[in-house]
Amino acid sequence: MTGNESEGALASVRYIVDDVQAAIDFYTAHLGFTVLTAFPPAFADVVRGPLRLLLSGPASSGARATPADVAGSGRNRIHLVVDDLEAERERLQRAGVVLRSDIVSGPGGRQLLLADPAGNLVELFTPAAGR
């Protein structure tokens, strides 16, 4: 298996969602993504920097290929680096976004979890000083 090593290539992550338009609205309004393509209710892809997030609705080929026993949202998540975690928390709370954790600190930095409308987790992360 070979990857695409070309400069400027995007890393793609697929999230299975129940409502493609709600997912588009969430990622563009709250997390700075822009729409690359949109074909609701089946599929859309949104991008932020080098990350391409594939939003696959129930009728998409990506969702149909998913075995039923792992079809729900899970513990995996995308990881977005932010400059000011507290400011992001306050901004998201003002916008009515439900947070899924408090800010948690560790040796590498601090993180906060939220969920998209389908329940997929998103991690906002600020690296520790000097990292």
N, C-alpha and C positions, 0 to 999 in steps of 0.2 A: 504494500500500500504506500502510495506517495502522497504528500500533501502539496498544497499550493504555496510555494515559497516566494511567490512574486511580491515585490515591494508594494505596499498599499493594500494587500489582500485583507479581507474581512474574516474574522473568526465568527462562525455561525453557531447559535444555540437555538434549539427548537423548544418552544413551550406550547403545550396543548391547552387551549382555552375554550370556554363554553360560548363566548361572545367576542368575535374578532373585533367588532367596532368598539366595544367597551375597552378592550385591551389596547387598541390604537390610541383611544382617547387618554387612557391612563398613562401610557409610556410617553406620549408626546406632551401632555399637559403637565405632568409632575416630574418626569425624570430626564427631560432634554433630548429625547429621541426624535428623529425625523422619519417620515414615511418614505420608504423606497418604492414599494408597490403595495396596492391594497385591492383585494378582491373579496370583500366581505359578502357572505358570511363564512366563506371557506378559508381564506388565507390572507395574510399581509406580512410584510417584513419591514421592520423599523431599524434604524441604525443610530448609533452613538459612537463616535470615534471609530475604532477598528472592530466594534461589536455589531453584528447583524443578528437581530432577534427575530426568529421565524415564529409567527403567531398562527397556529394551526387550529381552525375550528373543527367541530365534530364531523363535517362532511369532507374535510381535507384528506389527501392520501396519507399525510403524516399521522393524523389521528387514527385513521382506519388501520394503519400498520401496527398500532400500539396494542399489545396484549391486554385483555380486560383486567387481569390481576395487577397491572401496574399503570392503569389509565388515570388515576387521580394525581393531584399535585403532590409533591414529595419534599424531601429534605434538601434536594439540590437547589441551587440558586445562582443567579448571576451576581456578580460582585462589582459594584461601581464605586470608584474612588471619588471622594468629595473633599473639598478644602476645609469646610467648617460643619462638622456633624451636628452641633447644636442648632445652628442656623437652618440646616436642612430639616431637622426634626420640627422646629417651630413652623417653618414654611409649609411643610406637609400637614401638620396638625391644623393649621389655619385653613387649609384647602379641604379638610375633612377626610384625609387619608387615614385609615386605621393602621396604627403601628402594631407590629407583632412582638416587639421586645422593647426593653429599656436599652439604653446605651450600655454596652458591655466592653470592658477594657481587658486587654491581654498584652503580652510582650511585644506583639507586632503592631498594635494600634487599637483603635476602638471601632465598634460596629453597632449597627442598628438594623433591625429587620422590619420589613413591611411586606404586604402581599398585594399582588395584582388582583383584578376583579375575579379571576378564576381560582385564586388561592395559591398561585406560584409565588415563591419567596424571592425577594430582592434584598440584597445586603448593601447598605451604604457603609463605606469604610473610610476612616482617616488613619493613615499610617502614623506610627509613633515617631516622635522627633528623631531626626537623624537617620530615618529609613528612606 
